[in-house]
Structures are given as C-alpha cells and as structure tokens.
Amino acid sequence: MTSPREATCPLCGAAGPFAPLVDVRKRRHRLCGRCKLIFAEDSFLPSPEAERARYARHRGGLEDSRYVSFLRQAIDPALPHLNARMRGLDYGCGHDPTLGLLLEQAGLRCENYDPFFFPAPPAGPFDFLFATEVVEHFHHPAADWARMADLLTPGGLLVAMTAPWEALETFRTWGYASDGTHVCFYHRQTLEWICAAFGFEELDRRNPRVALLRKRRGAGPGHPAG
C-alpha cells in the first residue's frame, strides 16, 4: 500500500506517481516532478532516537577551524544585511551551538533552537534566521518551511545552507545522500518553488550551497501554495 508521503510530495503536495531513485546506501527515494524535491520513502525515515544519536556525535565548536570556515560560508554573505538591533535565531543549532557564538563575535544577537537539544519553542518574530545543514533533515518540509517563514518579521532574512542535487545520473553515488538522516534534497527549481510558495525573494546565490532569502513585506503566514 502506498504511504501518504509516497502518494503526495511532502513539500509542494503534488500527487504521484513519482520517479524512483536509490542512493549509495540503497535507500529508496522519490523525485517530485513539480518542485524537484527528492525525498526518502517513509520506510527509510530515521526514528527520533536514531536521529538524536547521530546528531549527538557531531563535533564542532569555535576551536575547530574547519567547522568555523564551513559556517562562515553562510555567515559572511549575510552580514551586510544584519545589524546589532536585530534579533536572530539559529534554527537547528545542534548540541554544541557554534554559529550563534560567531554571530555574537560580530555584535549580533542570536538565540538557539533545536528539537532535540534546545527544544523550547522559539518565540518570534525574528529579524533573521539561520538554518545551516538543517533543511535536508526535514521529515515534513512543507510544515518546517512554513514555520521558519512564520518566525520571521516582514523583510526578515532566512539563510539556508544545504548541498543541492544537480544531476539524477550521479545521485546514486552522491556522498551527501549517504547520511541516513538526510531525507530531503533540493534542486535549484525547488528553491524557486519555495520562494514563490512561502513569500521569499532571493538575494544572493553565488554559493549554490547557501541561499539568502528575504521574506517579502506583506507576506502572510507561511503556507505552501496549492
């Protein structure tokens, strides 16, 4: 029997059937023809316990220069759009928040949220929100993107960092798909659909891994278009 996730796209809601794909770990995925999201089938979604255990093994911190350089890919292009009067949120900060500390060094205020390690619901609105290596973990991407949009003030900045998929021919051997907690993979066209559906405009895409999105003024609560 087809599960709800396999009958409709979990981002745009388009009806299947969807083209099947397999990754390097032999996990099964589907490709949405409308928004170009690749998403894992239900049976390959990790349990909350498995997710938490995987994330708890993550190592970072200010002393890790490679990790700091990695985060700066998202921080540096965002800094010209931010100032000390703003209030920010690191959405999915992990057990050892580092991005917020780097922003504090730049004179910016940034709070932490993570469903496993900092689970207190964030009280918006926020002027900026970072989601670095987070959106590929969404089991329910429509709801999560809507929530991030709702947390932002009109004109607020969302910085999303994730590796996009580019060619279906290489998906089977793509290293980014080897992580069992990565269950959503975005294409350039997926981002365009997200902007239209959730009321964002794109500011900068020089780094294909980092999207700077501004919430349009006058945009209502985030919800995907039908």
C-alpha positions in Angstrom: 0.0 0.0 0.0 1.3 3.5 -0.9 2.0 5.7 2.1 0.8 9.3 2.3 4.4 10.5 1.8 4.7 8.5 -1.4 1.3 9.5 -2.7 1.9 13.2 -2.4 5.1 15.3 -2.3 5.8 16.4 1.3 6.8 19.8 0.1 4.5 21.0 -2.6 1.7 18.5 -2.2 1.8 17.3 -5.8 0.2 13.9 -6.5 2.3 11.0 -7.6 3.4 8.7 -9.0 6.9 9.9 -8.6 10.1 8.7 -10.3 12.0 6.2 -8.0 15.6 6.8 -7.0 18.2 4.8 -5.0 21.1 6.3 -3.1 24.5 4.9 -2.3 23.1 3.2 0.9 20.4 1.6 -1.2 17.7 3.8 0.4 14.7 4.4 -1.8 13.6 8.0 -2.7 11.1 9.7 -4.9 11.5 12.7 -7.2 8.7 15.2 -7.4 8.2 16.4 -11.0 6.7 19.7 -9.9 9.1 21.2 -7.3 12.0 18.8 -8.0 12.4 17.7 -4.4 14.0 14.3 -3.9 12.6 12.8 -0.7 13.2 9.5 1.1 10.4 7.0 1.3 8.6 6.6 4.7 10.3 3.3 5.5 13.7 5.0 5.3 13.0 7.9 7.6 15.1 7.6 10.8 13.5 7.3 14.1 13.8 10.2 16.6 16.1 8.1 18.7 18.4 7.3 15.7 18.4 11.0 14.7 19.4 12.2 18.2 22.2 9.6 18.5 23.5 10.7 15.1 23.4 14.4 15.9 25.0 13.9 19.3 28.1 12.6 17.6 28.6 15.8 15.7 31.7 17.7 16.6 32.3 21.4 16.1 33.0 24.4 18.3 35.0 27.6 17.9 38.2 25.6 18.3 37.5 23.7 15.1 38.8 25.9 12.4 37.5 23.7 9.6 34.0 23.8 11.0 34.2 27.6 11.6 35.2 28.1 7.9 32.3 25.9 6.9 29.8 28.0 8.8 31.3 31.2 7.5 30.1 30.3 4.1 26.6 31.1 5.4 27.6 33.9 7.8 29.8 36.1 5.6 27.3 36.8 2.8 24.6 37.5 5.4 26.5 40.1 7.5 25.9 43.1 5.1 22.1 42.6 5.7 22.3 42.4 9.5 22.9 44.9 12.3 23.1 44.9 16.1 19.5 46.0 16.6 18.2 42.7 15.1 17.2 39.6 16.9 18.2 36.3 15.3 17.7 32.5 15.6 19.9 29.5 14.8 17.2 27.0 13.7 18.5 23.5 14.3 21.6 24.6 16.2 22.6 21.1 17.4 24.0 20.1 20.8 27.1 22.4 20.6 25.9 25.7 19.1 28.7 27.5 17.3 27.0 29.7 14.7 25.4 31.9 17.4 28.8 32.4 19.1 30.3 33.5 15.8 27.4 36.0 15.3 27.9 37.3 18.8 31.5 38.0 18.0 30.2 40.2 15.2 28.0 42.0 17.6 24.7 40.2 16.8 22.1 38.6 19.0 21.2 35.0 18.1 19.1 32.6 20.1 19.3 28.8 19.7 16.6 26.3 18.8 16.9 22.5 18.2 14.1 20.0 18.5 16.5 17.5 20.3 18.9 19.7 22.3 17.2 23.1 22.7 13.6 22.2 22.4 11.9 25.2 23.9 9.6 26.6 21.2 11.2 29.8 19.8 9.2 32.9 20.5 9.3 35.0 17.3 9.3 37.2 15.5 13.0 37.2 14.5 14.8 39.6 12.1 17.0 36.8 10.8 17.1 33.0 10.9 19.9 30.7 10.0 19.2 27.1 9.0 22.7 25.7 8.3 22.7 22.0 7.2 19.2 21.6 8.6 16.6 21.6 5.8 17.8 18.3 4.4 16.7 16.7 7.7 13.1 17.8 7.4 10.6 14.9 7.5 7.8 17.3 6.9 9.4 20.0 4.8 6.1 22.0 4.0 5.4 22.4 7.7 9.0 23.2 8.6 9.5 25.8 5.8 6.1 27.4 6.8 7.3 27.5 10.4 10.5 29.3 9.5 8.6 31.8 7.4 6.2 32.4 10.3 9.1 33.1 12.7 10.4 35.9 10.6 9.4 39.5 10.5 8.3 41.0 7.2 11.6 41.8 5.5 13.4 39.3 7.7 16.3 37.2 6.3 16.4 33.4 6.1 19.9 31.9 5.4 19.5 28.3 4.3 22.6 26.1 3.8 22.4 22.7 2.1 24.0 20.9 -0.7 21.7 20.9 -3.8 21.4 18.0 -6.1 22.3 18.7 -9.7 22.1 15.6 -11.8 20.0 12.5 -11.4 22.7 10.4 -13.0 25.0 11.0 -10.1 22.5 10.8 -7.2 23.2 7.0 -6.8 26.8 7.7 -5.8 26.4 11.2 -4.2 28.2 11.4 -0.9 25.7 13.8 0.6 23.0 11.2 0.2 25.0 8.7 2.2 24.0 10.3 5.5 20.9 8.3 6.8 19.5 11.5 8.4 19.5 13.4 5.1 16.0 12.8 3.7 15.2 15.8 1.6 17.4 17.0 -1.3 16.7 20.3 -3.1 17.3 21.4 -6.6 17.6 25.0 -7.9 14.0 24.7 -9.1 13.0 23.6 -5.6 14.3 26.8 -4.1 12.3 28.8 -6.7 9.2 26.9 -5.7 9.8 27.6 -2.0 10.3 31.4 -2.7 7.0 31.6 -4.6 5.1 29.4 -2.1 6.3 30.9 1.2 6.8 34.5 0.2 10.5 34.9 -0.1 12.7 36.7 -2.6 16.3 35.5 -3.3 19.1 38.0 -2.5 22.3 36.0 -3.3 23.0 32.7 -4.8 26.7 33.0 -5.7 27.4 30.0 -3.5 25.0 27.2 -4.7 25.1 25.8 -1.2 23.9 29.0 0.5 20.6 30.7 -0.2 19.9 34.2 1.2 16.1 34.7 1.2 14.2 37.8 2.3 10.6 37.5 3.5 8.5 39.8 1.3 6.8 42.6 3.1 3.1 42.0 3.2 3.6 38.2 3.0 1.1 36.4 5.2 1.7 33.3 7.4 3.8 30.8 5.6 2.0 28.1 3.8 2.6 26.3 0.6 0.5 27.1 -2.5 -1.9 24.5 -3.7 
